[in-house]
Amino acid sequence: MNKEQHPGPDARIEALRKGGKLVVLGAGESGAGAALLGRKQGFAVFVSDKGSIAPKYKDVLSQTGIDWEEGGHTEARVLDADLCVKSPGIPDTVPMVQALISKGVPVISEIEFASWYCGATLIAITGSNGKTTTTLLTHHLLVQGGLDAGLAGNIGDSFAAMVARETHEYYVLEVSSFQLDGIMGFRPHIAVITNITPDHLDRYAYRMENYIRSKLRIAENQTPSDHLVYDLDDPVLGEEIQPGRFAPKLWPCSLNQPLEEGAWSTGKDIHIKTHNNDLTMSTDSLALEGQHNIKNTMAAATVARLLGIRNESIRQSVANFQGAPHRLEKVLKIHHVQYINDSKATNVNATFYALDSMTTPTVWIVGGVDKGNDYQPLMPLVREKVKAIICLGVDNSKILDAFGNAVDLVVETYAMSEAVKVAYKIAERGDTVLLSPACASFDLFKNYEDRGNQFKEAVKSL
């Protein structure tokens, strides 16, 4: 990532993007989008999914005349590819991917593929936590500021699907480490890393350094004319991102120290300084609550300033922004008990932010698929704020071991309706019931959205 390591356009990409046989592994949102874009660009497209394909994606593929299979891979046909786009949920270690790599077939992610056919200015946002909120807020700031900006990536529509059907001057993309694992030349003009804390370690051989390397790839193709916005207070980013180690212009954000350039907070105000332009806004005016959301706002507002959005537009936009669904989402207040849906908290750090923002005694619903979690960082908050724990997962042993002696009441449940009914019985006037699982959802739910929606429905049914 040194400044000297940026050759011109990759000749290999230029050759690959001209067409040939494209195999798409996995037919979810990103896979279907890649297939549509590939078809539009003249590739002979074949989609192969080891599992079953959702009816809506079958319809899209069939209506477009794209060949597909489900329930397994026809190896000979897959290995005949000139190029493979792999859905982010498929690890590099699966036998079919290894066979493609051994044969010399490039295996890339959908965001890489889409970027080959997109002339827009790209803003890409990653991080262990806060990336969805920061992405939505950044897009909101740009649109309210008068820019033609699309929103895609790990949120909403796939980048490839949008490139296939729409043209925008700017794209704001939420990108995951899994998507970054499959890039070759992907180069955002502005990259944002909100933080790097342990997450998905089961995918990275339980080695934190592998996960860190994956996240930092967002900047690997950037040049000195590009920008990297990052949280200087984050221990990993504070150590990894040093002047001279990365090509783009660095824009740090901090809650702890004033900066000559970048964004910082004095507690009452946020200050942003870019290219001799100063923006100050009161933290009291922000629509989003919590220290972590001050950081998210600083990052998004820095992007907006770098793209020339007026200060007054930024101030108005951060004040009227509606937050991300399933992220500290207030559902209902029943008998003076507030129910909060934080289903998107799929790791310990996200749940730390949620518990830290609680100001009343909390009944905490937690559990799911553990991704190598270390729950110890939560212990002080649990002892201070949590009156009862409701476990919601197939295997709750690790949570029971961690917190069994920290609170007076721990209850195991195996369905959302049951968990919410138990919470209703435990919670008293003035309490909060918080769903913040700190785990993935796949043991009992389709995804975190399904988990959050079931929580909201169960609360409304009380």
C-alpha atoms as one frame of an Amber mdcrd trajectory, in Angstrom:
protein
   0.000   0.000   0.000   2.961   2.317  -0.384   2.593   5.301  -2.659   4.858
   3.760  -5.280   2.708   0.627  -5.639  -0.029   1.988  -7.893   0.452   1.015
 -11.538  -1.991   2.065 -14.247  -5.157   0.142 -15.141  -4.689  -3.557 -14.629
  -4.272  -5.188 -18.027  -5.732  -8.402 -16.647  -8.938  -6.638 -15.669  -9.150
  -5.001 -19.082  -8.966  -8.422 -20.715 -11.469 -10.053 -18.351 -14.115  -7.332
 -18.553 -14.543  -7.763 -22.313 -16.633 -10.895 -21.926 -16.489 -14.687 -22.030
 -17.951 -17.387 -19.821 -19.054 -16.009 -16.457 -19.994 -18.356 -13.621 -21.764
 -16.867 -10.620 -21.604 -18.957  -7.434 -24.534 -18.243  -5.140 -27.817 -16.694
  -6.263 -28.701 -14.297  -3.485 -28.893 -10.513  -3.889 -25.265 -10.079  -4.978
 -25.199 -13.194  -7.163 -28.381 -12.319  -9.034 -27.114  -8.763  -9.512 -23.786
  -9.965 -10.894 -25.615 -12.300 -13.277 -27.803  -9.476 -14.600 -24.824  -7.172
 -15.111 -22.809  -9.957 -16.738 -25.623 -10.666 -19.172 -25.903  -6.966 -20.027
 -22.140  -6.805 -20.677 -22.265  -9.717 -23.116 -21.041 -12.590 -20.961 -22.385
 -16.118 -21.324 -23.696 -16.383 -17.745 -24.288 -19.527 -15.695 -25.505 -19.285
 -12.084 -24.863 -22.199  -9.733 -26.100 -22.409  -6.133 -25.339 -25.310  -3.807
 -28.519 -24.545  -1.859 -31.949 -23.517  -3.034 -32.553 -20.256  -4.875 -35.268
 -17.917  -3.582 -38.273 -17.703  -5.933 -37.795 -13.967  -6.572 -34.254 -14.552
  -7.854 -35.329 -17.554  -9.945 -37.893 -15.314 -11.605 -35.319 -12.594 -12.311
 -32.837 -15.077 -13.796 -35.420 -16.939 -15.868 -37.059 -13.781 -17.216 -33.640
 -12.539 -18.328 -32.789 -15.827 -20.009 -29.929 -16.623 -17.635 -29.107 -20.316
 -17.137 -29.118 -21.485 -13.512 -28.989 -24.541 -11.282 -29.653 -25.139  -7.592
 -29.053 -27.913  -5.073 -25.476 -28.552  -6.214 -22.769 -27.601  -8.697 -22.162
 -29.140 -12.121 -18.407 -29.191 -11.711 -17.429 -29.468 -15.379 -19.569 -26.482
 -16.308 -18.405 -24.344 -13.382 -14.731 -25.078 -14.078 -15.201 -24.097 -17.736
 -15.512 -20.455 -16.641 -13.271 -17.619 -17.771 -14.314 -15.638 -14.712 -16.178
 -16.417 -11.480 -18.108 -14.002  -9.282 -18.548 -15.524  -5.822 -21.250 -14.484
  -3.387 -19.714 -13.062  -0.186 -21.277 -15.749   1.999 -19.223 -18.484   0.338
 -15.786 -18.967   1.975 -12.671 -19.261  -0.189 -12.029 -22.634   1.415 -14.976
 -24.522  -0.137 -13.859 -27.219  -2.617 -15.458 -25.640  -5.714 -13.764 -22.293
  -5.111 -10.443 -24.033  -4.484 -10.871 -25.976  -7.727 -11.468 -22.742  -9.661
  -8.422 -21.099  -8.106  -6.262 -24.173  -8.854  -7.370 -24.002 -12.478  -6.373
 -20.342 -12.676  -9.910 -18.953 -12.981 -10.130 -15.512 -11.340 -12.640 -15.565
  -8.456 -13.847 -12.074  -7.592 -16.569 -10.392  -5.560 -19.637  -8.710  -6.976
 -18.450  -5.221  -5.919 -15.242  -5.761  -7.906 -17.209  -6.901 -10.957 -19.643
  -3.981 -10.758 -16.828  -1.453 -10.438 -15.504  -2.491 -13.868 -18.590  -1.036
 -15.541 -19.273   1.953 -13.299 -17.888   5.395 -14.077 -19.334   6.996 -10.938
 -17.350   8.411  -8.034 -17.334   5.687  -5.375 -17.628   6.213  -1.632 -17.089
   2.879   0.141 -17.695   2.369   3.846 -16.617  -0.609   5.937 -16.063  -1.410
   9.598 -17.014  -3.969  12.214 -19.767  -1.695  13.552 -21.504   1.462  12.448
 -21.034   0.938   8.724 -24.748   0.673   7.916 -25.656   3.809   9.868 -22.678
   5.688   8.414 -23.555   4.547   4.892 -27.204   5.588   5.211 -26.252   8.930
   6.765 -23.591   9.628   4.115 -26.086   8.898   1.336 -28.643  11.134   3.081
 -26.128  14.002   3.312 -25.203  13.705  -0.363 -28.773  13.520  -1.654 -29.945
  16.367   0.601 -26.920  18.317  -0.585 -28.044  18.025  -4.204 -25.804  15.225
  -5.507 -27.043  12.361  -7.707 -26.069   9.466  -5.424 -27.052   5.800  -5.480
 -27.004   3.563  -2.402 -25.906  -0.066  -2.718 -23.567  -2.833  -1.590 -24.077
  -4.740   1.614 -27.279  -2.772   2.167 -30.380  -2.836  -0.029 -29.773  -3.606
  -3.697 -26.508  -5.112  -4.872 -24.023  -2.767  -6.515 -24.030  -4.866  -9.697
 -27.823  -4.833 -10.016 -27.866  -1.058  -9.700 -25.073  -0.580 -12.237 -27.010
  -2.838 -14.622 -30.121  -0.667 -14.531 -29.219   2.816 -13.268 -26.649   5.547
 -13.797 -25.554   7.825 -10.969 -22.740  10.340 -10.574 -21.932   8.965  -7.114
 -22.410   5.641  -5.345 -22.325   5.226  -1.575 -21.492   1.581  -0.877 -21.536
  -0.404   2.332 -18.892  -3.095   1.896 -18.095  -6.050   4.130 -14.791  -7.806
   4.718 -16.162 -10.767   2.738 -16.724  -8.506  -0.275 -13.271  -6.937   0.089
 -11.688 -10.410   0.118 -12.596 -10.719  -3.558 -11.307  -7.433  -4.999  -8.624
  -6.883  -7.637  -8.804  -3.257  -8.713 -11.745  -1.924  -6.665 -10.881   1.686
  -5.873 -13.170   4.058  -3.990 -12.393   7.763  -4.286 -13.329   8.075  -0.611
 -12.977   5.093   1.736 -14.293   5.070   5.299 -13.337   2.574   8.015 -15.510
   3.086  11.085 -13.586   0.683  13.358 -12.070  -2.802  13.456 -13.045  -5.038
  16.372 -13.250  -8.851  16.545 -15.961 -10.156  14.215 -16.383 -13.049  11.770
 -13.241 -14.634  13.204 -14.653 -18.046  12.324 -14.173 -17.020   8.669 -10.593
 -15.846   9.246  -9.104 -18.925  10.941  -9.689 -17.195  14.313  -6.762 -14.875
  13.523  -7.477 -11.198  14.130  -4.635 -10.147  11.842  -6.362 -11.862   8.908
  -9.562  -9.946   9.573  -7.674  -6.637   9.932  -5.881  -7.240   6.631  -9.200
  -7.881   4.951 -10.752  -4.620   6.176  -7.716  -2.547   5.199  -7.998  -3.781
   1.617 -10.565  -1.032   1.069  -7.608   1.331   0.606  -5.164  -0.918  -1.253
  -5.908   0.462  -4.746  -6.327   4.081  -3.714  -3.943   6.763  -4.988  -2.744
  10.069  -3.484  -5.729  11.782  -5.138  -8.123   9.654  -3.031  -9.220   9.933
   0.626  -9.336   7.611   3.641 -11.558   8.586   6.595 -11.019   6.573   9.784
 -11.513   6.486  13.562  -8.250   7.553  15.137  -9.493   6.423  18.574  -9.936
   2.824  17.430  -6.879   0.924  18.761  -6.416  -1.135  15.595  -6.847   1.756
  13.151  -4.783   4.106  15.305  -1.891   1.661  15.053  -2.345   0.447  11.475
  -3.039   3.735   9.667   0.099   5.795   9.789   1.265   8.588   7.432   3.342
   7.096   4.643   1.858   3.598   4.901  -1.196   4.386   2.792  -1.410   6.266
  -0.486  -4.632   8.280   0.006  -5.001  11.520   1.957  -5.795  10.597   5.573
  -8.728  12.140   7.445  -8.820  10.987  11.099 -11.841  11.350  13.399 -11.520
  11.525  17.189 -13.576  12.038  20.320 -10.409  12.409  22.384  -8.148  14.976
  20.776  -8.304  18.135  18.619  -6.847  17.672  15.120  -5.255  20.006  12.592
  -7.272  18.284   9.859 -10.166  15.852  10.110 -13.026  15.654  12.592 -13.099
  15.859  16.366 -15.522  16.532  19.196 -15.178  18.639  22.315 -18.242  17.015
  23.855 -20.663  19.837  23.043 -19.660  20.334  19.426 -18.332  18.494  16.399
 -15.565  20.223  14.448 -14.610  19.238  10.911 -11.720  20.822   9.063 -11.065
  19.937   5.423  -9.072  22.005   2.915  -9.144  25.090   5.159 -12.914  24.877
   5.514 -14.307  24.683   9.054 -17.657  23.156  10.019 -18.954  23.247  13.592
 -22.250  21.720  14.761 -23.729  21.003  18.165 -23.938  17.373  19.269 -27.357
  18.259  20.753 -28.681  18.794  17.213 -27.920  15.245  16.022 -30.861  12.967
  15.284 -28.808   9.950  16.409 -28.000   9.341  20.070 -24.863   7.924  21.675
 -21.105   8.433  21.481 -20.768   5.880  18.684 -23.205   7.886  16.571 -21.159
  11.047  17.075 -18.327   9.106  15.421 -20.610   7.899  12.626 -21.767  11.480
  12.066 -18.214  12.806  11.985 -17.239  10.283   9.313 -20.297  10.951   7.144
 -19.980  14.725   7.465 -16.277  14.555   6.552 -17.217  12.724   3.337 -19.866
  15.355   2.600 -17.356  18.178   3.107 -14.793  16.479   0.848 -17.473  16.384
  -1.870 -18.311  20.052  -1.438 -21.653  19.831   0.371 -22.489  23.155   2.049
 -22.111  23.408   5.816 -25.715  24.480   6.389 -27.001  21.545   4.332 -24.921
  19.143   6.449 -26.237  20.652   9.696 -29.850  20.322   8.559 -29.355  16.786
   7.230 -27.780  15.325  10.380 -30.661  16.826  12.380 -33.442  15.214  10.307
 -31.851  11.835   9.547 -33.828   8.684  10.357 -31.586   5.882  11.658 -31.036
   2.386  10.295 -33.698  -0.263  10.902 -32.766  -2.899  13.520 -30.134  -0.609
  15.024 -31.268   0.682  18.455 -34.734   1.022  16.948 -37.392   2.043  19.470
 -40.380  -0.251  18.879 -43.041   0.492  21.491 -43.446   1.614  25.078 -45.836
  -0.729  26.910 -46.816  -0.051  30.553 -43.892   2.409  30.769 -41.393  -0.212
  29.526 -39.422   0.709  26.381 -38.786  -2.118  23.878 -35.712  -1.611  21.643
 -34.764  -3.644  18.580 -30.994  -3.832  18.067 -31.029  -7.067  16.062 -28.259
  -5.754  13.794 -25.856  -6.081  16.739 -24.314  -9.336  15.553 -21.047  -8.983
  17.490 -19.858  -8.044  20.968 -18.680  -4.552  20.066 -22.065  -3.568  18.626
 -23.798  -4.814  21.762 -21.277  -2.881  23.876 -22.478   0.342  22.229 -26.103
  -0.651  22.823 -25.655  -1.472  26.521 -23.516   1.631  26.997 -26.399   3.798
  25.750 -28.933   2.302  28.191 -30.002   4.704  30.958 -32.594   2.506  32.726
 -32.543  -1.036  34.196 -32.358  -3.380  31.224 -33.770  -6.800  30.411 -31.299
  -8.010  27.790 -32.219 -10.560  25.102 -28.976 -12.081  23.775 -27.742 -15.105
  21.837 -27.566 -16.864  18.489 -24.663 -18.229  16.484 -21.455 -17.400  18.333
 -18.661 -16.236  16.004 -15.778 -16.735  18.400 -17.043 -14.074  20.820 -15.198
 -12.884  23.901 -17.924 -11.556  26.214 -15.603 -10.166  28.894 -15.668  -6.542
  27.553 -19.409  -6.511  28.300 -19.075  -7.561  31.930 -18.826  -4.072  33.523
 -21.869  -2.868  31.581 -23.843  -6.011  32.395 -23.132  -5.647  36.123 -24.078
  -1.950  36.012 -27.149  -1.946  33.770 -28.638  -5.412  33.219 -31.223  -6.728
  35.691 -32.002  -9.939  33.769 -30.713 -11.880  30.782 -32.913 -13.809  28.376
 -30.912 -16.195  26.203 -32.295 -16.756  22.702 -30.351 -19.404  20.840 -29.950
 -23.083  20.105 -26.793 -23.228  22.249 -26.617 -20.690  25.092 -23.800 -22.343
  27.054 -21.162 -19.699  26.380 -23.468 -16.863  27.434 -24.510 -18.784  30.556
 -20.856 -19.373  31.429 -19.983 -15.703  30.896 -22.876 -14.033  32.724 -24.510
 -16.693  34.886 -23.072 -15.157  38.054 -23.269 -11.529  36.927 -27.054 -11.039
  37.154 -29.759 -12.409  39.436 -31.953 -13.881  36.715 -31.005 -15.759  33.515
 -33.678 -17.492  31.428 -33.172 -19.715  28.377 -35.643 -19.448  25.478 -35.750
 -20.934  21.996 -38.275 -18.757  20.121 -38.707 -14.985  19.811 -42.334 -15.033
  20.992 -41.247 -16.886  24.121 -38.344 -14.500  24.778 -40.559 -11.418  24.490
 -43.262 -12.901  26.745 -40.642 -13.694  29.396 -39.236 -10.156  29.105 -42.746
  -8.715  29.518 -43.175 -10.642  32.793 -39.770  -9.595  34.149 -39.716  -5.910
  33.147 -41.077  -3.312  35.552 -42.188   0.297  35.107 -39.277   2.407  33.827
 -37.234  -0.564  32.546 -35.983  -1.225  29.013 -36.227  -4.509  27.115 -33.283
  -4.638  24.706 -32.805  -7.157  21.913 -29.074  -6.890  21.206 -27.924 -10.441
  20.422 -24.117 -10.031  19.995 -24.408 -13.093  17.726 -25.396 -14.076  14.207
 -29.003 -15.104  13.637 -28.813 -18.243  11.525 -29.675 -20.791  14.219 -33.290
 -19.659  14.628 -33.836 -16.984  11.964 -33.230 -16.320   8.257 -31.091 -13.246
   9.019 -30.884 -10.354  11.458 -33.758  -8.565   9.676 -36.010 -11.583  10.210
 -34.942 -11.703  13.853 -35.665  -7.993  14.318 -39.003  -8.198  12.530 -40.077
 -11.154  14.666 -39.125  -9.166  17.758 -41.212  -6.198  16.639 -44.195  -8.418
  15.813 -43.927 -10.210  19.168 -43.819  -6.884  21.015 -46.852  -5.571  19.112
 -48.708  -8.793  19.996 -48.255  -8.354  23.753
